[in-house]
Amino acid sequence: MRAAKVLERVLITIPIMLGVAVMVFIFMRLTPGDPVDIMMGEMVGISDAEMEAMRREFNLDKPIHVQLWLFLTDVLRGDLGTSFVKRVPVAELILAHLPATIELAVGALFFGLAISIPIGILSAVKQYSILDRASMAGAFLGVSMPSFWLGLILILFFSVKLGVLPVQGRIDHDVGLQEVTGFYVLDSILTGNRAALVSALRHLVLPSVTLGATLAAIVARVLRSSLVEILRADYITLARAKGQVEFLVIMKHGVRNALIPTVTVVGLQVGALLGGNMVVETVFGWPGLGRLVVSAIFNRDFPLVQGAVMTYAFTYVIANLLVDVLYTYLNPKITL
């Protein structure tokens, strides 16, 4: 029964993805700027005939409804088109840059949860204490800080002043790494390259902290709020009256129920980590999908932007589906 529900939710994503495809197509065409003019604007000696030939190559000379039909037909065949600027299939570009983005998102998620869960639990247990007030003030600060500002501050302190962490990139240039999966940390472990592992982790620290700071702040506040309410429930009082150890009361009865709204927030934030990391990747020169999309937007590279946005949308849909499935394990009364 659960498998059938999951399959039903997966099938629902198909019209959602088609709707996203149509919307991003239309909005990209409404964006001022001709891709051919932008690509050829700085070249000397380009004739109008050559520019018209390029427009025909990209199907930009056709009416917009014909362009949309051609685009949707290709999408249904699994073809996201070819980049105007790089002249490489969009799917190849996305797959080449996606491991860097996923690695950064996993690092940010690990940092955010490792910080927020203990802080949220301690703040709820020690409500109105100095620890609670200090941690919630820190969480408020984490939510308020723009990621580009935090990234620059971290670079100035840890890279420029202390010189302990690198400024940009994924790995030192003089470190030889045999790529297996595209995930540098994992590849370093698989190939037994200790120097590459250390270098990859050092490069991952600052962007992960920058990207995960907002996640940590939001999760800490949500977990604290949920746990404070749950610890006042009757079944918590009953568990204590039975003589159960306080630690077990908090972790088994309190935290497990408090995780339900927390998982919702984490699921939404996972999509944001993968889809909203453009600024962080740009600040740290991280060669991921976000940085690629920023360049594509400036160049009006329609196919690349369309493919990337659809990838981001698919990420959000899958993250929400996984959250719904996880609900059923945290609380068997909840059904898909």
Order of alpha helices (4+ residues) and beta strands (2+ residues): alpha-alpha-alpha-alpha-alpha-alpha-alpha-alpha-alpha-alpha-alpha-alpha-alpha-alpha
